[in-house]
């Protein structure tokens, strides 16, 4: 399930198995295809781009997004109430 996108139109995807949902970054535009520092978690199929694990559950992903937004606004990263 698509749950978000970055400015380059690459998506964040929620993939659920029988035990837990995982959140992946889908590099469908191949923005990071040649970045030696990144190792993909799910290899691309039919030239659609690799997927990279970013969180082991949705709550962790959501908290990472909030922390990033707070940092960009100069707020403490533990300030989740505003």
C-alpha positions in Angstrom: 0.0 0.0 0.0 1.4 3.4 -0.9 1.5 5.6 2.2 3.6 8.6 1.0 5.9 10.1 -1.6 9.1 12.2 -1.8 9.6 15.2 -3.9 11.0 13.1 -6.7 7.8 11.0 -6.9 9.4 7.9 -5.3 7.0 6.2 -2.9 6.9 4.9 0.7 5.2 1.6 0.7 3.6 -0.4 3.6 4.1 -4.1 3.0 2.5 -6.5 5.5 3.3 -10.1 6.1 1.6 -12.4 8.6 3.6 -11.0 11.5 4.2 -7.3 11.0 4.0 -4.4 8.5 7.3 -3.0 7.1 7.7 0.4 5.5 10.0 0.6 2.5 11.2 3.4 0.3 10.6 2.5 -3.4 13.3 4.1 -5.6 11.2 3.7 -8.7 12.9 6.6 -10.5 16.4 5.0 -9.8 17.5 8.0 -7.9 19.7 5.8 -5.6 20.4 3.0 -8.1 24.1 3.7 -8.2 24.7 4.7 -4.6 27.3 2.3 -3.3 26.4 3.1 0.3 22.9 1.7 0.0 22.0 -1.9 -0.1 18.5 -2.7 -1.3 16.2 -5.0 0.7 14.0 -6.0 -2.2 15.5 -6.2 -5.7 13.7 -4.4 -8.5 11.6 -6.4 -10.9 11.0 -5.4 -14.5 13.2 -2.3 -14.0 10.8 -0.8 -11.5 13.4 0.2 -8.9 14.7 -1.3 -5.6 13.0 -1.1 -2.2 14.9 -0.1 0.9 13.6 -0.9 4.4 13.1 2.4 6.4 11.1 1.1 9.4 9.9 -2.2 10.9 6.4 -0.8 11.6 4.2 2.2 10.7 4.5 3.9 14.1 8.3 4.0 13.9 8.0 5.4 10.4 5.5 8.0 11.5 7.8 9.1 14.4 10.7 9.4 12.0 8.7 11.7 9.8 7.7 13.8 12.8 11.3 14.0 14.0 12.5 15.1 10.6 9.8 17.8 10.4 10.6 19.1 13.8 14.3 19.2 13.0 13.5 21.2 9.8 11.5 23.7 11.9 14.2 23.9 14.6 12.1 22.2 17.2 13.4 19.5 19.7 13.0 16.1 18.1 10.9 14.9 21.1 8.3 17.6 20.6 5.5 15.6 19.1 2.6 17.5 20.4 2.8 20.6 18.1 
